Amino acid sequence: MASFKLNFARIEGCPAPAKVAKAMEAFGLPESEEFGVLSQQATDSTVFGTIVRRTQQALPRLDPQSKELTAAAVERVTVYPFGIKPSAGRLEIYAGSAAGIEQVGTFLSSCLALPTMVEGIELDIPGALDKLAANTKNFQLRAIRVSEYAHNSYMVGPYAPKFLDSEHGKEFMEEHIETITSASVRFTGPKGKVGVNLSPKACFSYSCNEDDQAAVQAVLRKLV
């Protein structure tokens, strides 16, 4: 199985896909800019693109002779592949963490000077689990993480139990529904097993057969 990411956000004020693609092509990959464009493509409804963000990171180095530490600047490149459907007000990012949502938003509004506003989407984890249980085959709730679990009056803190069956997982979820911070599930896709991790920010990490990627993405889109 391969591992993938799918992060969702809302986007307002985004122009037509062709206009966004044209602006990305014109921006290109300038050496003097923090951001750059690797690729862009537009359909009637969606614009797809891949941008990079270049930052400088100082790495310590040891001089064995002087026994002194020096700092050498190294360029770090982060890649953000994304898709935007303006008519639906939806931004999807196919790599990285929730922090990528802010970076793509900065690129669109600052670098391309588009009148866009981007914000993350809050995910109702219990509701998402109910949808997955109803719309997937062989659904299993594997684990839940909560922020404030009290084993007794002297102990409280994060807790992430794993479950042998979904029923026990659902019971635990109902008891601690206000403090859930993540959940892990498994179900069967067209070609094999699928594992998905859910977070409150509508940012999903999942593993599946590569041939099942499009089918899993379709399932996850129905959760937000």
C-alpha positions as CSV (number, residue, x, y, z in Angstrom):
1,M,0.0,0.0,0.0
2,A,1.1,3.6,-0.7
3,S,0.5,6.6,1.6
4,F,-1.3,9.8,0.5
5,K,-2.6,13.1,1.9
6,L,-5.8,15.0,1.1
7,N,-6.3,18.4,2.9
8,F,-9.5,20.4,2.3
9,A,-10.1,24.2,2.7
10,R,-12.7,26.8,1.6
11,I,-11.8,29.4,-1.0
12,E,-13.7,32.5,-1.8
13,G,-13.2,35.0,-4.6
14,C,-11.3,32.7,-6.9
15,P,-11.5,33.6,-10.6
16,A,-12.2,31.1,-13.4
17,P,-9.8,28.2,-13.7
18,A,-8.4,29.4,-17.0
19,K,-7.6,32.8,-15.5
20,V,-5.8,31.2,-12.5
21,A,-3.8,28.9,-14.7
22,K,-2.8,31.8,-16.9
23,A,-1.6,33.8,-13.9
24,M,0.4,30.8,-12.6
25,E,2.0,30.4,-16.0
26,A,3.0,34.1,-16.1
27,F,4.5,33.9,-12.6
28,G,6.7,30.9,-13.5
29,L,9.7,30.0,-11.3
30,P,11.6,33.2,-10.6
31,E,14.9,32.7,-8.7
32,S,14.3,35.8,-6.5
33,E,10.9,34.7,-5.2
34,E,10.0,32.5,-2.3
35,F,7.3,30.8,-4.3
36,G,7.4,29.3,-7.8
37,V,5.2,27.4,-10.2
38,L,6.2,23.9,-11.4
39,S,3.0,23.1,-13.4
40,Q,-0.5,24.3,-14.0
41,Q,-3.5,22.9,-15.9
42,A,-7.1,24.1,-16.2
43,T,-10.4,22.4,-17.1
44,D,-13.8,24.1,-17.4
45,S,-14.4,23.6,-13.7
46,T,-11.0,23.0,-12.0
47,V,-7.5,24.3,-12.0
48,F,-4.7,22.0,-10.9
49,G,-1.2,23.2,-10.1
50,T,2.0,22.4,-8.3
51,I,3.9,25.2,-6.5
52,V,7.1,25.2,-4.5
53,R,8.2,27.3,-1.5
54,R,11.9,27.9,-1.0
55,T,13.2,28.8,2.5
56,Q,16.7,29.0,4.0
57,Q,17.5,26.8,6.9
58,A,20.7,27.1,8.9
59,L,22.5,23.8,9.6
60,P,25.3,23.6,12.2
61,R,28.6,22.2,11.1
62,L,31.6,21.2,13.2
63,D,35.1,22.2,12.3
64,P,37.2,19.3,13.7
65,Q,40.4,21.4,13.8
66,S,39.1,24.4,15.6
67,K,36.4,22.5,17.4
68,E,34.0,25.3,16.6
69,L,30.5,25.2,15.2
70,T,29.5,27.1,12.1
71,A,26.2,27.6,10.4
72,A,25.7,26.9,6.8
73,A,22.6,28.0,4.9
74,V,20.8,25.3,3.0
75,E,17.8,25.8,0.8
76,R,14.7,23.8,1.7
77,V,12.0,23.2,-0.9
78,T,8.4,22.3,0.0
79,V,6.1,21.1,-2.7
80,Y,2.3,21.8,-2.7
81,P,0.3,20.1,-5.4
82,F,-3.3,21.4,-5.3
83,G,-6.6,21.6,-7.1
84,I,-9.2,24.4,-6.9
85,K,-12.9,24.2,-8.0
86,P,-14.0,27.9,-7.8
87,S,-17.7,27.1,-8.4
88,A,-17.7,24.9,-5.3
89,G,-15.5,27.1,-3.2
90,R,-13.2,24.2,-2.6
91,L,-9.4,23.9,-2.4
92,E,-7.7,20.5,-2.1
93,I,-4.0,20.0,-1.3
94,Y,-2.5,16.6,-2.0
95,A,0.6,16.7,0.2
96,G,1.9,18.0,3.5
97,S,0.0,19.1,6.6
98,A,-2.7,21.6,7.4
99,A,0.0,24.3,7.3
100,G,0.0,24.0,3.5
101,I,-3.4,25.6,3.4
102,E,-2.1,28.9,4.6
103,Q,0.9,28.7,2.2
104,V,-1.2,28.1,-0.9
105,G,-3.5,30.9,0.2
106,T,-0.5,33.2,0.6
107,F,0.7,32.3,-2.9
108,L,-2.7,33.0,-4.5
109,S,-3.4,36.3,-2.8
110,S,0.2,37.7,-2.6
111,C,2.1,36.3,-5.5
112,L,-0.7,36.1,-8.0
113,A,-2.6,39.1,-6.6
114,L,-5.9,37.2,-6.8
115,P,-8.9,38.4,-4.7
116,T,-9.0,35.0,-2.8
117,M,-9.6,34.2,0.8
118,V,-8.7,30.7,2.1
119,E,-9.7,29.1,5.4
120,G,-9.5,25.6,6.8
121,I,-12.6,23.4,7.3
122,E,-13.5,22.0,10.7
123,L,-14.4,18.3,10.5
124,D,-17.1,16.7,12.7
125,I,-15.2,13.5,13.4
126,P,-18.2,11.5,14.9
127,G,-20.4,12.6,11.9
128,A,-17.6,11.6,9.5
129,L,-17.3,8.2,11.1
130,D,-21.0,7.6,10.8
131,K,-20.8,8.5,7.0
132,L,-17.9,6.1,6.5
133,A,-19.6,3.3,8.4
134,A,-22.7,3.8,6.1
135,N,-20.9,4.1,2.8
136,T,-17.9,1.8,2.9
137,K,-17.4,-2.0,3.0
138,N,-16.1,-3.8,6.1
139,F,-15.7,-0.6,8.1
140,Q,-13.7,-0.8,11.3
141,L,-13.0,1.9,13.8
142,R,-9.5,1.1,14.8
143,A,-8.4,3.9,17.2
144,I,-9.5,7.2,18.8
145,R,-7.3,9.8,20.5
146,V,-8.8,12.1,23.1
147,S,-7.2,15.1,24.8
148,E,-8.5,14.7,28.3
149,Y,-9.0,11.1,29.6
150,A,-9.3,10.6,33.3
151,H,-8.4,7.2,34.4
152,N,-9.1,8.2,38.0
153,S,-9.3,11.3,40.0
154,Y,-5.5,11.5,40.1
155,M,-4.7,11.0,36.4
156,V,-5.8,13.0,33.4
157,G,-4.3,13.5,29.9
158,P,-4.2,12.4,26.3
159,Y,-5.2,8.8,25.6
160,A,-5.3,6.8,22.4
161,P,-6.8,3.4,22.8
162,K,-7.0,0.8,19.9
163,F,-10.1,-1.3,19.5
164,L,-10.6,-4.9,18.4
165,D,-14.0,-4.2,17.1
166,S,-16.0,-1.1,16.1
167,E,-18.7,-1.5,18.7
168,H,-16.3,-0.9,21.6
169,G,-14.8,2.0,19.7
170,K,-18.2,3.6,19.3
171,E,-19.0,3.2,23.0
172,F,-15.7,4.9,23.9
173,M,-16.4,7.7,21.3
174,E,-19.8,8.4,22.8
175,E,-18.4,8.7,26.3
176,H,-15.6,11.1,25.2
177,I,-17.2,12.8,22.2
178,E,-16.2,16.3,23.4
179,T,-12.5,15.7,23.5
180,I,-11.8,13.6,20.4
181,T,-8.7,14.9,18.5
182,S,-8.2,12.1,15.9
183,A,-9.5,8.8,14.7
184,S,-8.2,5.9,12.6
185,V,-10.4,3.7,10.5
186,R,-10.1,0.9,8.0
187,F,-12.4,-0.3,5.2
188,T,-12.2,-2.2,2.0
189,G,-11.6,-0.4,-1.3
190,P,-12.1,-1.8,-4.9
191,K,-8.6,-3.3,-4.8
192,G,-7.8,-3.9,-1.2
193,K,-7.6,-2.5,2.3
194,V,-7.8,1.2,3.0
195,G,-6.6,3.0,6.2
196,V,-7.6,6.6,7.0
197,N,-6.6,9.0,9.8
198,L,-9.1,11.8,10.5
199,S,-8.3,15.0,12.3
200,P,-10.5,18.0,13.3
201,K,-9.1,20.2,10.4
202,A,-10.4,18.1,7.5
203,C,-6.9,17.0,6.7
204,F,-6.7,13.3,5.9
205,S,-3.8,10.9,5.7
206,Y,-4.6,7.6,4.1
207,S,-3.0,4.4,2.7
208,C,-4.4,2.2,0.0
209,N,-3.6,0.4,-3.2
210,E,-2.5,3.1,-5.8
211,D,-5.3,2.0,-8.1
212,D,-7.8,2.9,-5.3
213,Q,-6.6,6.4,-4.7
214,A,-9.3,8.1,-6.8
215,A,-12.0,6.0,-5.2
216,V,-10.8,6.9,-1.7
217,Q,-10.6,10.6,-2.5
218,A,-14.2,10.4,-3.6
219,V,-15.2,8.9,-0.3
220,L,-13.3,11.5,1.7
221,R,-14.8,14.4,-0.3
222,K,-18.2,13.4,0.9
223,L,-17.1,13.9,4.5
224,V,-16.6,17.7,4.3
